[in-house]
Amino acid sequence: MDATSTTQQPDVEDNDVTSLDAPHSVAGSALDQTDQTDRIERLRQAAYRIRLNALTMGEVQGQGYIGQALGVADVLAVAYVDQLRHRPEDPHWPERDRFLLSIGHYAIALYAALAEAGIIPVEELETYGSDESRLPMSGMASYTPGMEISGGSLGHGLAVAVGMALGLRHQGNPARVFNLLSDGELDEGSTWEAALQGAHHQLDNLVAIVDVNALQADGPTVGVLRTEPVTEKWQAFGWKALRVDGNDVPALVAAFDELRGHRGSPAVLICDTRIGSGVPLLETREKAHFMRVAEHEWQIAREQLEEGQTQ
């Protein structure tokens, strides 16, 4: 696989939309089944390239939040290649779907997805975290095309997403708002205040995506603050809630498709992911929240990623 390849965008009217223009038909006929198989394979290839992009950036610094980037790659592939309406050449298109990265330190993952989507050049990933780069190690909306909000203190993203979704609805704008947040952000009261507001205003143009990798800076999530049962909590707050294996592309596609048709309340997709997914060397790291990777290990990681792709 060419590490510099990017997703080929479909031909659409006025070239103003990438990914979905309308929901995919439910697979039924042989043709539908073939289309669905092609769709899944296209997304798996995109997830592979997102992981490869993340490894490229990780090697530039020799360390970072690479485990989270590998873990959430399948979610980002489905979102950016299959679900979001956007124009790569016009990141500020008013009717674009907004993807808000609440977890600022996941910027390495989002940059990898933005490159796959054609919003930033793949070559620019080599500048990750460098002086004068548009790709700082924590997400900054003023620096990076496609970065909708700046990251910093955790727990603020959902509140911004609620306000944005409400504003878009008042404007009659058909855009949807997606907010990627971490399971650690469920420790924050501001997250649940925003959840209450989203349900109160019946913001069915809002989808929260929770990355449940069960790890925080201070240790396993269950030991920092027990937040389970997560699905039932969101449901109690008035949200449509689905939970899937966040490294299972067909399951993610089915869940996103179901949420696309949901009306009457905001929705949340809870994704159980594996730190370092796709690279066994990094899946088993004891200190996995912020990884330091030896110089010779980056090539091993790429080889393991490629081996997993061909199995």
Residue, then its C-alpha position, 0 to 999 in steps of 0.5 A: m500500500d502506498a503510504t502517500s495515497t489518499t481516498q478517491q472522492p466520488d463524483v458528485e454534483d458540483n463536487d461539493v460533497t464527499s462521503l455520503d450524499a444520502p443514506h446507503s440502501v439496506a443490503g438485500s439484493a446481490l447487487d446491494q450485498t456487493d456494494q456493501t462489501d465494497r463499502i466495507e473494504r474501502l473503509r478498512q483500507a482508509a483505516y489502514r492509511i489513517r493508522l499509517n499516517a499516525l505512525t508517520m507522525g509518531e515517528v517524527q516526535g518519537q513519542g505521543y498519543i499514538g495508541q489512541a490514534l491507532g485505536v480510534a482509526d476505524v471510527l475516524a475512517v467511517a466518519y470521514v470517508d463514509q458519513l460526513r458531508h464536506r468539501p476538502e478544498d473548502p474546509h469552511w463550507p457553511e453546510r459542511d458537517r462539523f466534526l469537533l475533537s473534544i480530546g485535544h491530545y487526539a490531534i495526531a489521530l484527526y490529522a491522520a484522518l484529515a489527510e485521508a480525507g484530502i483536507i490537508p496534504v499527506e506530505e504535511l504530516e512530516t511537520y507534526g509538532s514542529d515549529e511553525s507547523r500547522l499541526p501542533m501536538s494539541g488541536m488548535a482551530s486557528y492553525t489547522p484546516g478542518m480542526e473545528i475547535s481548539g483542545g485543552s482542558l477536557g470536558h468542554g467539547l460537548a457543550v460547544a457541540v450542543g451550542m453549535a447544533l442549536g445555532l445551525r438549527h436556528q439558521g435552517n442549516p442542514a449540517r450535522v455536528f459530531n463530537l468525539l470525546s473520551d471516556g475520561e471526559l465522562d468524569e467531567g460534570s460539564t459533559w453531563e450538563a451539556a448532555l442535559q441541554g442537548a436532550h432538552h432541545q431535542l438536537d437530533n442534528l447532534v451525534a456524540i462519539v465516545d471513545v472507550n479505551a478504558l485508559q486515562a493519564d492516571g491509570p485504568t478508567v475503572g480505577v479513576l472514576r467508575t462511569e459504567p453503565v455508560t449506555e444506560k446513563w446516556q439513555a437516562f439523560g434522554w439520548k439515543a444510545l448505541r454501543v459497538d466494538g469501535n474496531d469493527v468496521p461493519a458494526l460501526v457502519a451499521a450504527f452510523d447508518e442507524l443514527r443517521g435516520h434517528r429523529g427527536s433526540p441527540a444520539v451517542l455512539i459508544c465505541d469500545t476501542r483497543i489502544g494500539s489496535g492493528v499493531p501488536l507491539l503497541e497493543t501490549r505496552e504497559k504505559a500506553h497513555f503516552m507512548r515512547v517508541a524506540e527508533h527501531e520499533w517504528q519500522i516493526a510497527r509498520e510491518q505489523l500493520e501491513e501484515g494485519q492488513t493482508q491477513 
